[in-house]
């Protein structure tokens, strides 16, 4: 959609928009630029039975949604907490059989998203990418087909469209023109592959400020449906040039879920705080400010 | 039970020794383009150290932050940390990383797995029947590219019988497959299989024809009996196995002053058993 010139909504409104949809695409790599405030708002708004299409590497963004019981199906490429260990809620749900895991990988997620972004029904890759691996046997969405031009066998990766894509930006204006600093540019295809695009942003800037710095705009506003101004909206993941990853908070989450105390974490940090300001209060402003040193 | 690998000295940690050993191996890749992925703090340190010591013309791509040839002094814990791209000479798009994997344009790369087998196949998928995994792994991610990398290098931060196995439960990253010519026969590409495997207690390579795992050197603090006892697959063990040369003073100086000023590698988990 192109839409109107003022797309700013409240965090609660954005949470309700996400909760009304089923296939959720997440931007942000690993523990950087994850749209965490939007995720917490979606959980508070009752998001359930979601299918998640994560970025190629994901961490707490996906794991928190799984911990909250909001996810049915997960398109796996990689999920983990790096030096802390395996993603605890993902692992528990997958091993208990309560989570449907699509056994994906980098080309599956990236090219499936590319296909959806461009309206291509699928993207073929040469057979050598998958031969010798167990992925074609484990992922029924990968199909061996014949190249109509050469007669060679190739693997077809289907388009992976999303109902809604949520992203955390460093700066965006009310029209939705958005800047993502750092990362590896998965954002544009993710936005194009979704019916609805919601952006949270550290700074809500004027359209004049966008015009002065247009080289930094990664996603033009015509692709964007809603903008939410959420300083510290990526916490506990990092927001490049604003704050670093909150390693201590990630460990608090990790220990709580692994230790069987996920409800305590959810009560304290997700469903308990009435809004984002209350969440910031629970984490503590001095801790937040400290993270700026590590940006 | 897994315990932290101990080199028997307080002069360096085992993760530091691993980074140094991996950096030395990258001398063979000077001038070539490769990369490290997510959860790769030791390979990141190794690539940065290699550039400053033995491989000044190395080209390397640093995972999630996507920088080419970054020049950080403070090793980040995550390759996705924006600080992992500090001082880079270029940035890559994830889609172009995938395109280069599919066209076989990466010369070298470091990959690991939940399980690694005697032919260097790696498993990031899990252990047990797929519809009822006993251990759900983190996912295949870029390990799929070990099939198209010209020269894959492997590492594991844990050396244990459950990790170094006779046959992986699933292949997410193809090594030498069933050994012999099977990799070339199945993948149909002119790529070599895994070159070396670095663990917290030793370095391994692969035999020339069968491409089977072979002990190359044992780290200080351990001996070949310890390696055999902690390995779950058959190993080719030469009569004489040298000690992995410990880090030199110069290597440690560069590592601690120009790669890892915060001492991240001092407490990275590197376990045995």
Interface residues (C-beta under 8 A of the other chain):
Chain A: X29 X30 X31 X32 X56 X57 X76 X77 X78 X79 X80 X82 X83 X86 X87 X90 X91 X94 X95 X97 X101 X103 X104 X105 X106 X107 X110 X111 X114 X125 X126 X127 X128 X129 X130 X131 X132 X133 X134 X135 X138 X181 X182 X183 X184 X185 X186 X189 X238 X240 X241 X244 X245 X247
Chain B: X38 X39 X41 X64 X65 X66 X77 X78 X80 X81 X82 X83 X85 X91 X92 X93 X94 X95 X97 X98 X101 X102 X104 X124 X125 X130 X131 X132 X133 X134 X135 X136 X137 X138 X139 X140 X141 X142 X143 X144 X145 X147 X148 X170 X171 X172 X173 X174 X177 X183 X186 X187 X188 X189 X268 X269
